[in-house]
């Protein structure tokens, strides 16, 4: 029993309306009261049904738009679309439901010169009301099966996971998989909106290898301090009693500041180290105060974050030939990032509004530096 209008005449009418429009999906969607995505799918389906012969038109006269769309999509996946059309018209005439017709459509494509498997990844253009964006991935079945198996290996575990839907476990597993393949082994996502917790440890001294020694002689690791102070949430930047950052010791021998060091420095500065620059440190470049080519190490004490123009303008050769043309960014005797003008000894600091909430400002206030 058909409760809705049949599809062929509607599709042929849609095809005629769309013929002379520069953006038919958007225009017709506005006129007909549907979404452009729905109308766009009708236009695509109509291409395979607009000029069929009378015999074919008679056979599908009672078919719904959905039935015609299933047949059309299957035709597009085969190098012999007419054979697929005939097979599926015959199948539909035997009373198959749309769900059954979809299964039959896959079989018909496989039997009639299927095209090569597709590889595609599309993202939604904007987030929905909950802030969620969507992606659609198409891969050859063998590759997709491998991806599915990898995602399952990274499913969440524990009592809470038992009550999750499979789609939620897949989503979390996919994020865990991405994190496990990150170059630096950390979270692959941008850290600009991740909570940060600067922690001061008065009376301590950072002694390297991730360890702080206290006035009582206790030796604590950064993890000890963080776990004693916070739950495992967000980024933690730990300063010793002199205001030195001590959480990036593993990065000492590396040429480029990796994500953990950049995160700590972005928290420390908030903005580019150059005076009055409004570029966020999270979007700036790591700059060696003592140039790497002159033996400068990649440590929190020798790296500042500077925007691309100010990084490029730095006088790195001042340590080699004494040249000073544009000034340079660096750290003062207390470790605070700032900049010096050519041939001046005074440090100039970024005073852009908001810098008072930087990790450096918070710790200086707490330690009285």
C-alpha positions as CSV (number, residue, x, y, z in Angstrom):
1,X,0.0,0.0,0.0
2,X,1.4,3.4,-1.0
3,X,0.6,6.1,1.4
4,X,2.8,8.7,-0.3
5,X,3.0,10.0,-3.9
6,X,5.1,7.8,-6.2
7,X,8.5,9.0,-7.2
8,X,9.1,9.0,-11.0
9,X,7.0,12.0,-11.9
10,X,8.4,14.0,-9.0
11,X,12.0,13.2,-10.0
12,X,11.4,14.0,-13.6
13,X,9.8,17.3,-12.5
14,X,12.8,18.0,-10.2
15,X,15.2,17.3,-13.1
16,X,13.3,19.8,-15.4
17,X,13.3,22.5,-12.7
18,X,17.0,22.0,-11.9
19,X,18.2,22.2,-15.5
20,X,18.6,25.9,-15.8
21,X,19.5,26.9,-12.2
22,X,23.1,27.7,-11.3
23,X,22.6,26.3,-7.7
24,X,19.6,24.1,-8.1
25,X,19.8,22.3,-4.7
26,X,19.8,25.6,-2.7
27,X,17.2,27.3,-4.9
28,X,14.7,24.4,-5.0
29,X,15.2,23.7,-1.3
30,X,14.1,27.2,-0.5
31,X,11.1,27.0,-2.8
32,X,9.9,23.5,-1.9
33,X,10.5,23.7,1.9
34,X,13.2,21.0,2.1
35,X,16.8,21.0,3.1
36,X,19.4,21.4,0.3
37,X,20.8,18.0,1.2
38,X,17.5,16.3,0.6
39,X,16.8,18.2,-2.7
40,X,20.4,17.5,-3.8
41,X,19.9,13.8,-3.3
42,X,16.7,14.0,-5.4
43,X,18.6,15.8,-8.2
44,X,21.3,13.2,-8.2
45,X,18.7,10.4,-8.3
46,X,16.8,12.1,-11.1
47,X,19.7,12.0,-13.5
48,X,19.3,8.2,-13.8
49,X,15.5,8.4,-14.2
50,X,14.8,11.6,-16.3
51,X,15.0,10.0,-19.7
52,X,14.0,6.4,-19.3
53,X,12.0,4.7,-22.1
54,X,8.2,4.2,-21.8
55,X,8.5,0.5,-20.8
56,X,10.9,1.2,-17.9
57,X,8.7,4.2,-16.8
58,X,5.7,1.9,-16.7
59,X,7.5,-0.7,-14.6
60,X,8.6,1.8,-12.0
61,X,5.5,4.1,-12.1
62,X,4.5,3.0,-8.6
63,X,7.9,3.1,-7.0
64,X,8.7,5.6,-4.3
65,X,11.5,8.1,-4.4
66,X,13.4,6.0,-1.9
67,X,13.2,2.9,-4.0
68,X,14.4,4.8,-7.1
69,X,17.2,6.4,-5.1
70,X,18.5,2.9,-3.9
71,X,18.5,1.7,-7.5
72,X,20.2,4.9,-8.7
73,X,23.0,4.7,-6.2
74,X,23.7,1.1,-7.1
75,X,23.8,2.1,-10.8
76,X,26.4,4.7,-10.0
77,X,28.7,2.0,-8.5
78,X,28.7,-0.2,-11.6
79,X,30.3,0.0,-15.0
80,X,27.2,-1.6,-16.4
81,X,24.5,0.6,-14.8
82,X,21.6,-0.6,-17.1
83,X,22.2,-4.2,-16.1
84,X,22.0,-3.2,-12.4
85,X,18.8,-1.2,-13.1
86,X,17.1,-4.1,-14.8
87,X,18.1,-6.5,-12.0
88,X,16.8,-4.2,-9.2
89,X,13.6,-3.4,-11.0
90,X,12.9,-7.1,-11.2
91,X,13.7,-7.5,-7.5
92,X,11.5,-4.6,-6.5
93,X,8.6,-6.0,-8.4
94,X,8.8,-9.1,-6.2
95,X,7.8,-6.9,-3.2
96,X,11.1,-6.3,-1.5
97,X,11.2,-3.7,1.3
98,X,13.7,-0.9,1.0
99,X,16.0,-2.5,3.5
100,X,15.9,-5.8,1.5
101,X,16.4,-3.8,-1.7
102,X,19.6,-2.2,-0.3
103,X,21.0,-5.7,0.3
104,X,20.0,-6.8,-3.2
105,X,21.6,-3.6,-4.6
106,X,25.0,-4.5,-3.2
107,X,24.7,-8.0,-4.7
108,X,23.7,-6.6,-8.1
109,X,26.7,-4.3,-8.2
110,X,29.1,-7.1,-7.3
111,X,27.6,-9.2,-10.2
112,X,27.8,-6.4,-12.8
113,X,31.2,-4.9,-13.2
114,X,31.6,-3.0,-9.9
115,X,33.8,0.1,-9.9
116,X,36.9,0.2,-7.7
117,X,36.3,0.7,-4.0
118,X,36.2,4.3,-2.9
119,X,38.5,6.1,-0.5
120,X,36.9,9.3,0.9
121,X,36.6,11.3,4.1
122,X,34.2,14.2,4.4
123,X,33.6,16.5,7.4
124,X,30.4,18.4,8.3
125,X,30.8,22.1,7.6
126,X,29.6,23.2,11.0
127,X,28.8,21.9,14.4
128,X,25.2,21.0,15.5
129,X,23.5,22.6,18.5
130,X,25.4,20.4,20.9
131,X,28.8,21.4,19.4
132,X,29.2,18.1,17.6
133,X,30.7,17.8,14.1
134,X,30.4,14.7,12.0
135,X,32.6,12.8,9.6
136,X,31.9,10.1,7.0
137,X,34.7,7.7,6.0
138,X,34.7,5.4,3.0
139,X,37.5,2.8,2.6
140,X,38.0,-0.5,0.8
141,X,36.5,-3.2,3.0
142,X,39.9,-4.8,3.9
143,X,41.3,-1.5,5.1
144,X,38.1,-0.6,7.0
145,X,38.1,-4.0,8.7
146,X,41.7,-3.4,9.9
147,X,40.7,0.1,11.2
148,X,37.7,-1.4,13.0
149,X,39.9,-4.0,14.7
150,X,42.4,-1.3,15.7
151,X,39.6,0.9,17.2
152,X,38.3,-2.1,19.1
153,X,41.7,-2.7,20.6
154,X,41.6,0.9,22.0
155,X,38.0,0.7,23.4
156,X,37.6,2.0,26.9
157,X,37.6,-0.6,29.7
158,X,36.2,-0.7,33.2
159,X,32.8,-0.8,34.7
160,X,31.6,2.4,33.1
161,X,32.5,1.2,29.7
162,X,30.2,-1.8,30.0
163,X,27.2,0.6,29.9
164,X,28.4,2.5,26.8
165,X,26.8,2.0,23.4
166,X,29.1,0.6,20.7
167,X,29.2,3.9,18.8
168,X,30.4,5.7,21.9
169,X,33.1,3.0,22.5
170,X,34.1,3.3,18.9
171,X,34.4,7.1,19.2
172,X,36.5,6.9,22.3
173,X,38.6,4.1,20.8
174,X,39.2,6.1,17.7
175,X,40.5,9.1,19.8
176,X,42.7,6.7,21.9
177,X,44.0,5.2,18.6
178,X,45.0,8.7,17.3
179,X,46.7,9.6,20.6
180,X,48.7,6.3,20.5
181,X,50.0,7.2,17.1
182,X,50.9,10.8,17.9
183,X,54.5,11.7,17.0
184,X,55.3,12.8,20.5
185,X,53.1,10.2,22.2
186,X,50.8,12.8,23.7
187,X,47.3,14.1,23.0
188,X,47.1,14.9,19.3
189,X,44.5,17.6,19.8
190,X,45.2,21.3,20.1
191,X,45.9,22.4,23.7
192,X,44.7,26.0,23.4
193,X,41.4,25.2,25.2
194,X,42.7,22.6,27.6
195,X,42.7,23.6,31.3
196,X,46.2,24.4,32.6
197,X,47.2,24.2,36.3
198,X,50.4,26.0,37.3
199,X,51.7,24.5,40.6
200,X,54.3,26.2,42.8
201,X,56.5,24.2,45.2
202,X,58.0,26.7,47.6
203,X,61.4,25.8,48.9
204,X,62.1,23.3,46.2
205,X,64.8,23.2,43.5
206,X,64.5,21.5,40.2
207,X,67.5,19.1,39.8
208,X,66.7,17.6,36.4
209,X,65.4,14.2,35.3
210,X,61.9,15.3,36.3
211,X,62.8,15.6,40.0
212,X,62.4,18.4,42.6
213,X,64.3,18.4,45.9
214,X,62.7,20.0,48.9
215,X,64.3,21.8,51.9
216,X,63.7,18.7,54.0
217,X,65.7,16.6,51.5
218,X,62.7,14.8,49.9
219,X,63.0,14.1,46.2
220,X,59.6,14.4,44.4
221,X,58.8,13.8,40.7
222,X,56.5,16.0,38.7
223,X,53.9,13.2,38.7
224,X,54.1,13.0,42.5
225,X,53.4,16.7,42.9
226,X,50.6,16.8,40.3
227,X,48.9,13.7,41.7
228,X,49.1,15.1,45.2
229,X,47.6,18.4,44.1
230,X,45.2,17.6,41.2
231,X,43.3,14.7,39.6
232,X,44.6,13.7,36.2
233,X,43.0,16.6,34.3
234,X,44.5,19.0,31.8
235,X,48.1,20.2,31.5
236,X,50.3,20.8,34.6
237,X,53.2,23.2,34.7
238,X,55.4,23.0,37.8
239,X,57.8,25.7,38.8
240,X,60.5,25.4,41.4
241,X,61.2,27.9,44.2
242,X,63.1,30.2,41.8
243,X,60.4,30.3,39.2
244,X,62.0,27.8,36.8
245,X,59.8,25.5,34.7
246,X,60.8,22.0,35.5
247,X,58.4,19.8,33.5
248,X,60.1,19.5,30.1
249,X,63.4,17.8,31.0
250,X,63.0,15.0,28.4
251,X,63.2,17.6,25.6
252,X,66.8,18.8,26.3
253,X,68.5,17.2,23.3
254,X,65.8,17.8,20.7
255,X,66.2,20.4,18.0
256,X,62.5,21.5,18.0
257,X,60.3,22.2,21.0
258,X,57.7,19.4,21.1
259,X,54.2,19.6,22.3
260,X,54.8,19.2,26.0
261,X,57.4,22.0,26.0
262,X,55.3,24.3,23.8
263,X,52.3,23.7,26.1
264,X,54.4,24.6,29.2
265,X,55.7,27.8,27.5
266,X,52.3,28.8,26.2
267,X,51.0,28.6,29.7
268,X,54.0,30.5,31.0
269,X,53.7,33.4,28.5
270,X,50.1,33.5,27.0
271,X,51.4,35.9,24.3
272,X,54.4,36.2,22.0
273,X,57.5,37.3,24.1
274,X,57.9,40.5,22.1
275,X,56.6,43.7,23.8
276,X,52.9,44.5,23.0
277,X,52.5,41.7,20.5
278,X,49.0,40.3,20.7
279,X,49.7,36.9,19.0
280,X,48.9,34.1,21.3
281,X,51.9,32.0,22.4
282,X,50.0,28.8,21.5
283,X,50.1,30.0,17.8
284,X,53.8,31.2,18.0
285,X,57.1,29.5,17.2
286,X,59.7,28.2,19.5
287,X,62.8,30.4,19.6
288,X,66.2,29.5,21.0
289,X,67.5,32.3,23.2
290,X,71.0,31.0,22.7
291,X,70.9,29.8,19.1
292,X,70.8,26.1,18.4
293,X,73.5,26.5,15.8
294,X,75.7,28.0,18.5
295,X,75.0,25.1,20.9
296,X,71.9,26.3,22.5
297,X,69.8,23.6,24.1
298,X,66.1,23.0,23.8
299,X,65.1,23.5,27.4
300,X,62.5,25.6,29.1
301,X,65.2,28.1,30.1
302,X,66.5,28.6,26.6
303,X,63.2,28.6,24.6
304,X,60.6,31.4,24.3
305,X,57.6,31.5,22.1
306,X,57.5,34.3,19.5
307,X,55.2,34.9,16.6
308,X,56.6,34.2,13.2
309,X,57.5,37.9,12.3
310,X,59.3,38.5,15.6
311,X,61.0,35.1,15.5
312,X,62.4,35.8,12.1
313,X,63.5,39.3,13.1
314,X,65.7,38.0,16.0
315,X,69.4,38.8,15.9
316,X,70.7,35.2,16.3
317,X,74.2,36.2,15.1
318,X,74.8,38.5,18.0
319,X,76.5,35.7,19.9
320,X,78.7,34.9,16.9
321,X,79.7,38.3,15.4
322,X,78.1,40.8,17.7
323,X,75.6,42.0,15.1
324,X,72.5,43.7,16.5
325,X,69.9,45.0,14.0
326,X,66.4,44.2,15.2
327,X,66.8,43.2,18.8
328,X,65.9,39.8,20.2
329,X,63.6,37.9,22.5
330,X,64.9,36.0,25.5
331,X,64.5,35.6,29.3
332,X,65.7,37.9,32.1
333,X,67.7,36.7,35.1
334,X,64.5,35.5,36.7
335,X,63.4,33.4,33.7
336,X,60.7,35.8,32.5
337,X,60.2,36.0,28.8
338,X,60.6,39.4,27.1
339,X,62.5,41.3,24.4
340,X,65.5,43.6,24.1
341,X,65.8,46.4,21.6
342,X,69.1,46.8,19.7
343,X,72.1,47.9,21.9
344,X,69.9,48.1,25.0
345,X,70.3,46.2,28.3
346,X,66.8,46.6,29.5
347,X,64.2,43.9,29.0
348,X,60.8,44.9,27.8
349,X,57.9,42.7,28.7
350,X,54.6,42.0,26.9
351,X,51.9,43.9,28.9
352,X,48.9,43.0,26.6
353,X,45.7,42.7,28.7
354,X,45.4,39.1,29.9
355,X,49.1,38.5,30.5
356,X,48.4,38.9,34.2
357,X,46.7,35.5,34.1
358,X,49.7,33.7,32.6
359,X,51.4,30.9,34.5
360,X,54.4,33.1,35.0
361,X,52.4,36.0,36.6
362,X,50.5,33.6,38.8
363,X,53.6,31.9,40.1
364,X,55.5,35.1,40.5
365,X,52.7,36.4,42.7
366,X,52.6,33.2,44.7
367,X,56.4,33.0,45.2
368,X,56.9,36.7,45.7
369,X,59.4,36.9,42.8
